[in-house]
Amino acid sequence: VQAYLMKDGSYYSSQQDYQTKQFVEEFKDRDPRMSQTLAYPGWTLVNTMTYAPGAGIYVQSLNKNFSGYHQIKGFINNKDENYYLSVDYPVIRYAEVLLIYAEARAELGKLTQQDLDQSVNLIRSRAGMPQLILNPVADPVMQAAFPDISPVLLEIRRERRVELAFEGFRFDDLMRWKAGKLLEKEPEGLYFPALGKYDLTGDGVPDIYLIPSSQSIPAEENKESNSLGVKLVYYKTGTIDDENATVYLTEGTKGNILTIKDMGTFVEPQYYYRPVPKHQMDLNPKLGPQLFGWK
């Protein structure tokens, strides 16, 4: 979410208190592709045959498995129930070709403004975003993730992440950039500064109620309703080790949503490679021994 730029091309990390912005604030004045990829405050669900009951303004569902950010990219939000059809699968698309070209030129140290205008900036123009210049100021957040990388290459990497989001490229990108250690970072979801009622649709009316895990969720008839007459959805919050919690927050009663307790360790260089399959080793023992710690 923080990878998406502001719509004027500035970094999201340049916004005051960007790390503690609430859901209804995060989508304001952002790269249009963000709201084309993730369900935003006020997004209307038309297709009622899916995971969310009923049509209308969509309220994010929270639980132990969801960060609170719900993907809509690729989702057919159509009220017509007969939308199933066969389509060609895009093995490669033009935007990817342009990004490959820009990245290759940058890695070779031969990137020019003309190269950017013929690649990344074609994508940005289509998305309604400002042009990328050859010598941008480095985003400190991106620089921390990818040290010793030029600012313009950082922006090309950002563009890949944003443009190709949820299309199956991210893992392979991290592997070839030798950035596997980023996979150890626990993903964080929506931020809540405290317990209480929260608006998730952007209309100023609360939709959910966060309570401590020590409390019980009231019976349906005893749940509080908002000014629209809609029952609030209750969630019990706690740390990721709290068995009574229905939503995990980084600090138990406040913070970002957590969904995974331990991301594990990315072992370098071993995990950048794959072991030779056992059946191949059986067919040809000369292929052994395994390298990089594989057994």
C-alpha angles and dihedrals in degrees: 000000000000090000091073113095126227111265090254089059097255121132119267087224088065090067116101112259090357092160093059101042114130124235096263089054100045097073097050114117094350134142104293090234090070093067090042090057105037132040105259132200106287096020109152121224110216101164105076095180092084140073097300121071119233132001126272139066107359120237114200113247114224129201142133093287102046128073089206092251108108123198118234097165106115092012115130103224096188128138090212106100091203097070098119111118143141119259135173114266112235104235090181131000133205096249090058091051090052092049092049089053094049093047093048092050091048093048090051091050091240100107116135133183088253089057090053092048090052095048127014094026092054087059093045092049091053090050093048094247130136119264123270114239126212096246109037124170109260119254104233092215093054091043091054090052094046111027120194093022120126117251093243092052089049089056092049088052090049090051091054091051094048100039096042098037114152092003096110101260105106100082094048090046092054091048096053091043089053088235099129092130088075087072089069092067114102110239113239127206137192117351123232119183095202145342117291142073123334137190113224100171100058097242095110092247118116117247104175138035122213114205131174117271090243091069127076123239107247122246113268094258091052098049117114118251126216125232089276090060093250120137113245117242110237126215129184111221130204144133119297090263093054108109092193094057122099092191125035119220125188092242098028099242096034142015136064125334114259124201104173127052099200126013091193128224125301104218113213130242094359098068093052087070136051126229120247106261113259094235089056090050089051091052093047116019089184088076089074156129102060116242134223095029098303116140 
